[in-house]
Structure formats: structure tokens, C-alpha cells
Amino acid sequence: TTDRDGGGTGLGLAVVKAVARARGGSITFESDESGTLFTLVL
């Protein structure tokens, strides 16, 4: 989502990172003033 009104737990990226590593993959990100790009490699 693009807003913080969802009331999430903040665990989403930690879970994605753990799953990616378990599968031999990775997750990276790049941020600038227009937003953040996440790249998941499996």
C-alpha cells in the first residue's frame, strides 16, 4: 500500500527477506524522492 493507515505489523519485509533467503534469493531496495523500488530475486 502507499499509505500508513492500514495498521499493519511492520513484519512484511522481514518475512519476505526470510523466505527469499530460504530459497537462495535476495531482496534489495533503492529509494529516491519519487519513491522506493524493491527487487526480489528468487
C-alpha positions as protocol buffer text, in pm:
chain_id: "A"
residue {
  index: 1
  type: THR
  ca { x: 0 y: 0 z: 0 }
}
residue {
  index: 2
  type: THR
  ca { x: 106 y: 360 z: -43 }
}
residue {
  index: 3
  type: ASP
  ca { x: -35 y: 482 z: 289 }
}
residue {
  index: 4
  type: ARG
  ca { x: 20 y: 402 z: 654 }
}
residue {
  index: 5
  type: ASP
  ca { x: -346 y: 388 z: 756 }
}
residue {
  index: 6
  type: GLY
  ca { x: -358 y: 9 z: 722 }
}
residue {
  index: 7
  type: GLY
  ca { x: -243 y: -57 z: 1077 }
}
residue {
  index: 8
  type: GLY
  ca { x: -2 y: -335 z: 975 }
}
residue {
  index: 9
  type: THR
  ca { x: 252 y: -501 z: 1200 }
}
residue {
  index: 10
  type: GLY
  ca { x: 559 y: -398 z: 1001 }
}
residue {
  index: 11
  type: LEU
  ca { x: 670 y: -761 z: 958 }
}
residue {
  index: 12
  type: GLY
  ca { x: 611 y: -784 z: 582 }
}
residue {
  index: 13
  type: LEU
  ca { x: 965 y: -713 z: 463 }
}
residue {
  index: 14
  type: ALA
  ca { x: 1118 y: -932 z: 733 }
}
residue {
  index: 15
  type: VAL
  ca { x: 901 y: -1223 z: 617 }
}
residue {
  index: 16
  type: VAL
  ca { x: 986 y: -1160 z: 250 }
}
residue {
  index: 17
  type: LYS
  ca { x: 1358 y: -1145 z: 336 }
}
residue {
  index: 18
  type: ALA
  ca { x: 1341 y: -1473 z: 530 }
}
residue {
  index: 19
  type: VAL
  ca { x: 1155 y: -1653 z: 251 }
}
residue {
  index: 20
  type: ALA
  ca { x: 1391 y: -1516 z: -14 }
}
residue {
  index: 21
  type: ARG
  ca { x: 1699 y: -1628 z: 180 }
}
residue {
  index: 22
  type: ALA
  ca { x: 1547 y: -1972 z: 246 }
}
residue {
  index: 23
  type: ARG
  ca { x: 1505 y: -2010 z: -132 }
}
residue {
  index: 24
  type: GLY
  ca { x: 1856 y: -1886 z: -210 }
}
residue {
  index: 25
  type: GLY
  ca { x: 1733 y: -1544 z: -321 }
}
residue {
  index: 26
  type: SER
  ca { x: 1755 y: -1186 z: -205 }
}
residue {
  index: 27
  type: ILE
  ca { x: 1561 y: -864 z: -170 }
}
residue {
  index: 28
  type: THR
  ca { x: 1713 y: -522 z: -229 }
}
residue {
  index: 29
  type: PHE
  ca { x: 1578 y: -169 z: -240 }
}
residue {
  index: 30
  type: GLU
  ca { x: 1664 y: 171 z: -382 }
}
residue {
  index: 31
  type: SER
  ca { x: 1499 y: 492 z: -260 }
}
residue {
  index: 32
  type: ASP
  ca { x: 1484 y: 842 z: -401 }
}
residue {
  index: 33
  type: GLU
  ca { x: 1249 y: 1139 z: -376 }
}
residue {
  index: 34
  type: SER
  ca { x: 990 y: 974 z: -601 }
}
residue {
  index: 35
  type: GLY
  ca { x: 962 y: 650 z: -402 }
}
residue {
  index: 36
  type: THR
  ca { x: 1122 y: 316 z: -333 }
}
residue {
  index: 37
  type: LEU
  ca { x: 1191 y: 27 z: -572 }
}
residue {
  index: 38
  type: PHE
  ca { x: 1206 y: -321 z: -420 }
}
residue {
  index: 39
  type: THR
  ca { x: 1365 y: -604 z: -619 }
}
residue {
  index: 40
  type: LEU
  ca { x: 1305 y: -967 z: -521 }
}
residue {
  index: 41
  type: VAL
  ca { x: 1528 y: -1229 z: -684 }
}
residue {
  index: 42
  type: LEU
  ca { x: 1450 y: -1598 z: -641 }
}
